[in-house]
Amino acid sequence: MSRVLEAHQAVMTPSRGNGSGVPAQAQIGSLDFWAVLSRRRGLVSAIVLVSLLGTYAVSMLLLPKSYESTATLLPQLDSKEGGGLAALLTATGAGGMAQNLGATLPNMPTTPTDVFVAILKSRVMADEVIAKFGLMALYGERTMHDTRAELAERVRIAVSKEKVIKVTVEDTNPQRAADIAAHFVAGLDRLNRTLNVSKAGQNRAFLERRLNETMDTMAKAEEALRDFQAKNKAVAVEAQSKAMIEAAALIQGQITAQEVQLQVMEGYLSPDNPDLSRIRSSIEELRKQLGLMESGKGGKGAPAGGRLHPAMVTVPDLALQYGRLLRELKVQETLYALLTSQYEQAKITEARDTPTVQVLDPPVPADKQIKPRPVFYAAVAGVTGLCLAIVLAYVLELRARKTGGLPH
């Protein structure tokens, strides 16, 4: 088209004259566009027709045909396997929300969709496909690097806004294109299982070690609590303290009542009265019992250790120590229960052999080629041929005018 404009400008440029003695303005004025096309319509039609038919024939007969096959994969929605501690650690704040929504935020953990795309684009996956289908010889490449580059040009891996993964393979054979796409899907599932099993094995080994450590710590906590109870005669500190306080209050009440009775009886009995001696003896015995309870020391018939129960003066400190030991034991028991659950879940995950890739649309051989496009190529060639034909018609027309072959 640019050549047409140049030719048109050439004829429109003022000139002093030509060999025929006819001014250039007269030649330009008589050079009408439609008149030129009308006089050269045979040439223009022939060029356009040859361009159309030639390009269409070359596209149909000589250019290699290409077919596409597409596999559609769904994102892995159940990415958080297990619950409890694992779910809490993998779904914190905006990172967990982004994973649930399938979104990728800066500095946030990658989603399962991102992992799938990375596996599909990995060198390991490309090498497996090249070896499986002999693509180095098929593509006529000498090195694996060039073969990978050629394969990358023929494979498109895209993620839609719905986070659906599409694997599209282009090849000259429709069945081979579908087979390569299917191999990408199978390889993705196999590699993802391998990674998951490896991760599950590491988690299981870690949980097993942590579980053994917790069992040892829990056993030590149980022994510490048992030794404390045996040493301080504190089987149940709270219950024993309540019983001791009630018993001490009862004894103190009896002492007070007998002291009042003694004061009353001293008002009308003689000092050597046997009843007064009996009450004094009873009060003294009750005070001894109260003292034994406060000191924790046993009297006659007491065990070899000399203590029947913890002393009342030490009850607050014993209760504090007992609470700490009991709390440590409860913590270890709770952690043991949680780790046991996680450990069993890790063993199940490690032993599980189920597909990890959800295929929405499996690849099928295409029944229509995508390349070449004869009609499109022919249309482009026709337009190009028309432009060249117009330029050629103008050139021939100008030459004929200069030689005097046509009227001005």
Secondary structure, 3 states (H helix, E strand, C coil): CHHHHHHHHHHHCCCCCCCCCCCHHHHHHHCCHHHHHHHCHHHHHHHHHHHHHHHHHHHHHCCCCEEEEEEEEECCCCCCCCCCHHHHHHCCHHHHHHHHHCCCCCCCCCCHHHHHHHHHCCHHHHHHHHHHHCHHHHHCCCCHHHHHHHHHHHEEEEECCCCCEEEEEEECCHHHHHHHHHHHHHHHHHHHHHHHHHHHHHHHHHHHHHHHHHHHHHHHHHHHHHHHHHHHCCCCHHHHHHHHHHHHHHHHHHHHHHHHHHHHHHCCCCCCCHHHHHHHHHHHHHHHHHHHHHHCECCCCCCCCCECCCCHHHHHHHHHHHHHHHHHHHHHHHHHHHHHHHHHHHHHHHHCCCCCCEEEECCCCCCCCCECCHHHHHHHHHHHHHHHHHHHHHHHHHHHHHHCCCCC
